Amino acid sequence: MYNTLARDKQPFKPIAQDGKTVKMYTCGPTIYDFAHIGNFRAFLTYDLLKRWLTYCGYDVDHVCNLTDIDDKIIARMKRDDVSLKDLTNKFAEFFFEDLDSLNIVPARCYPRATDHVDEIVEMIDGLVNKGHAYEKDGSFYFDVGSFPSYGQLARLDFDNMQ
């Protein structure tokens, strides 16, 4: 597989103790509207990778999140005068129907952000306490300057960036 950090193809080796299990976490949709072809490009890419790993004999444990709370969702709830659950359940259902239509192998599970708010708050608090995040105007941001290797994969040159 291509290693973006090394900029070279390298043999794939799972990090699991058994040498056979591959844990794969992928970003899913923000479920406030229909997914579009650009969204499905990512999901088809995940599917292709998962199928290839399975073909190579690995046991793939795939988890794909569903973002079911953010500013776009809140705005859509207000616009349509619907509850969070009604809105996100509706578009999650359409998303799963589309995955099925495209013959995409489903993930093992699709955790929703709202089911993990306590863990998210704890993680953000930990980042703030370690100096890796900060609050501004009620929102929290990752402090990229606190993480020396941030941007390595993209080869970002912070000295020449605004």
N, C-alpha and C positions, 0 to 999 in steps of 0.2 A: 504494500500500500504506500501511497505517497505521504511522506511526513512533511507537513508544512513548515515546521520549525527547522528541520535539517535541510529542506529543499531537495529531497532525494527520495527515491523509492527504497523501502526497507521491508524486510520480512515482518509480517504481523504476528505478534505474540500477545495473547490475552494476559492480563495481570492477575486473573483469578488463580487461586492455589491449584485447582484441578487442571489448569491449562486448557480447559475445554469450554468454560462458560465465558460469554461475552456479555457484559452489562452495557446496555445502550439507552441513554436518556436523551430524548429529543424534544425540541420545542414544538408545541402544538399551536392551534389557532386561538385567537382571542374571539370568543363566541358571542358576538353582538350583531353579526351579519353573515351573509353567505360567504363561504370561502371562494376565492377566485383562482384562476389558472396559475398565477404566480405563487399562491400559497401551496397549491398542489404539486408544484415543481419540487418543493422541499420534501413533501410527504412521499412523493415517488422516489426521490433520491434515498430517503431513509429506507424505503421498502426494498430498493435494489441492493443496498448495502446489507440489509438484514438477510435477504434471500441468498446473496453471495456467501455470507458468513455461514449460513445454515448449510448451503451446498458443500462448503469446505469442511463440514463436520462439527462446527461449533454449536453449542446450545446458546441461543440468543435470548436474553431476558430484556425485553424492550418496554420502556416506560415512556409515555408521551403526555406531557402536561396539557391541561386546558386552562387558559387564562379566562377566568369568569368574573373578574372585577378589575376595572381600570377606568380612566376618564372617559373613553369612548363608550363604554358600557353604561356608565352613569348618565351620560348625555342621551343615549338611545332610550334608556328607561324613562327619562323625563319626557323626551319627545313623544314616545309611544304610550306613555302613562301605563307602564307595566312593571311588575315586580322583577327583581333580579333573577329569581329562579325561573319565572315564566319566560323571560327573554333568553337567558342562557341555555335553558333546557331545550327550547325550540331550535336554536341554532346549533347546539351540540347534536341534536337528532339529525338535522340536515347534513352536518359534517360527517357523521357516521354513515349515513346513506350514500354520500359521495365517495367515501373511502371504499365502501362495498362495491359501488358501481365501477370503480377503477381497479377492482380486484387487489387492493392493497391488504397485505397480511396485517391484521390488527395487532396493536401492542398488547402486552399482558394487562396493562391498566392505564387509565387516563385520569390521574389525580387532578382535582380542581384546586386552584389557588385558595378559594374561600374555605376549603377544608383544612388548610395548613397556615392560617393567619398567625396563630401563636408561634409556630416555628419560624415563620418569616420575620416576625417582630424580634424574636430572640436572635436570629441571625444578623439582622440589621443592628441591634443593640451591641452585639459582639464586634461587628465591624467598626462601629462608632467608638466603642471603648478601646479598641486597638489602634485607633487613628486612621482607619482605612475608609471611613465614610463620614459625612457631615450633613447637618440639617440646614436647609435654607428655605424660608417661607413655607414651612410645613411639609416640605418634601425632603427625602434623603438621597444623597448622591455618593457614588463611589469615588474616592479620592485617588485618581490614577497615579498621582505623584508619589503616593505612599507604597506603591507596588513596583519595585525596580524592573521587573520583567514584563510589565504591562506593555502591550503593543508589539511584543517580539514576533508573534506569528505574522502580523501584518507589516513588520519591519517599519514601524512608525519612528520617525525622527523628531522627537519632541523639541530638540533645540531649534528646529526650523519650522515649528508649527506655532500658530497664534494661540 
